[in-house]
Amino acid sequence: MNNQLIKSKIDHVLLQPNAMEVAKLEVFNAVNASIAKCYVDLNFKIPDNTEYLVNEVTDVIVEKFPSMRTAEIATALAKGIRGEYGEYFGLCVVSFEQFIAGYLTSPERKQLVDEKIKLIDQKRPEPTPDEKFNTAKNICLEAYEQVKAGKPIGLTAVTVYTFIKSLGLLEGYKGDLKEAMNALVAEKTKEIAFCMDVMKRRQLNLELERLNESIEKDALTPDQWDEVKRMGKRMVIANTCRM
């Protein structure tokens, strides 16, 4: 059973590196071979120079469909020329882009995703205490380097805080809650300033307005209180790393 599972993991196409993780030349070669096969399957004469077409389709995959695996390219194009992914416009960039988009949203691709998730979850060993400790330690070291470089540590602060506290180095949050509230308001204000999406900005403004009202009334909701505590932990960790 274990050998069969290992083989399944090796053979499964979605457990291979995606288009962003392999050399662009590898994607180019896969596209080149797949397009050539399309011409052969349709009994068309292969043009003397297909470099432009292959380059354009390669760029489309890398820039628009980076989750594509090179082994999937031939399948997408072969089924596309057979009309499985919408209207066929001939062997051109528009058609090949349509074939790839159609393949990635097809039931066949969804089944591959489901299979991949099952394979990853199967027989996943529980990390040993040493592995858990080393993982947490490495996260702490990365957080330390980020703070020293003047960068925010974000959500990892909670993990770092929990780890350091488990070592008996922190008794609990000792920071100023008012300061944490102000920092949270400032962070949300900055996020709004840099948000380019109109609908998202409206939502963020509404959340900030509610937060300010809750702070003013001294009546934070449970979710707001959790946000303040997370911000407080981030501040404690940032200050600890600077010591």
Secondary structure, DSSP 8 states (H G I E B T S, - for coil): -HHHHHHHHHH-GGGS--TTTS-HHHHHHHHHHHHHHHHHHTT----S--HHHHHHHHHHHHHH-TT--HHHHHHHHHHHTTTTTS----SSHHHHHHHHHHHHTSHHHHHHHHHHHHHHHTT-----HHHHHHHHHHHHHHHHHHHHTT---TTHHHHHHHHHHHTTS--S--S-HHHHHHHHHHHHHHHHHH---HHHHHHHHHHHHHHHHHHHTT---HHHHHHHHHHHHHHHHHHHHH-
